[in-house]
């Protein structure tokens, strides 16, 4: 079968022929419907070096946002019917620590000794015709389109987890939220906040077309540049924003969050650009929190799928065949995508 392989550090991925996998005990073989291309993949093959993150050493198949149809089950697996569609929860922890028992594999206490970080992250991912997945990591999609659903595994799960943790700030009269960065995650974030809360959503980006899309989803948009902080604070009546979600993570965007936070507010840095800022007693409003999150729990992903099935969140996707998979990554790297690239290996 064909697969998009990460072969070495500082090296672009390759489309290669590899053996079709066989499900082991407790696993399910999926015929892949869709695999999302994520900036995290680009960081791995373009920016990372050996030893930066344990469990990511090449070679393996990329793709940590995956969906597919049941093809075969391994020993001990019951309750699955061939042809049924499922979404894949990508993180894989040790399975027995406290964090994993909560379904929070991303914070596995044994991550430093696990053989890989997850599906498509050290273990073969979904940029291939077939994929093996632990049965526990599968969330049923029912009749929902599995190709469009693929990005939910990260591009929706990640903002959803951050939003759940911020609900105390958002579930009150007059609450405001700020979404910084209106790429794939930011656009879904706007939809999630509107569906879960009554908060006023403010959204900001440098791209006019991204802000237009966010505005069509109910956000008040503020362009980047001069007067950005003042405009955001004006929308909040000068009080500042209750919950801020930074999907970029560079120094200027984190500082924007600091400068627009309300007292008792919460700034969640979701983007992993690695921005560094100063903090002192006088740089933040009183009792405000700056924090970060990584991905989400398997429980969160079940809830995300329910929102998708109910039509509350709709990912923006651009579909690619397997022949176009490397082109999808090129477009992602160059910033020329207007939606999440989803590769369909079996089209």
Order of alpha helices (4+ residues) and beta strands (2+ residues): beta-beta-beta-alpha-beta-beta-beta-alpha-beta-beta-beta-beta-alpha-alpha-alpha-beta-alpha-beta-alpha-beta-alpha-beta-alpha-beta-beta-alpha-beta-alpha-beta
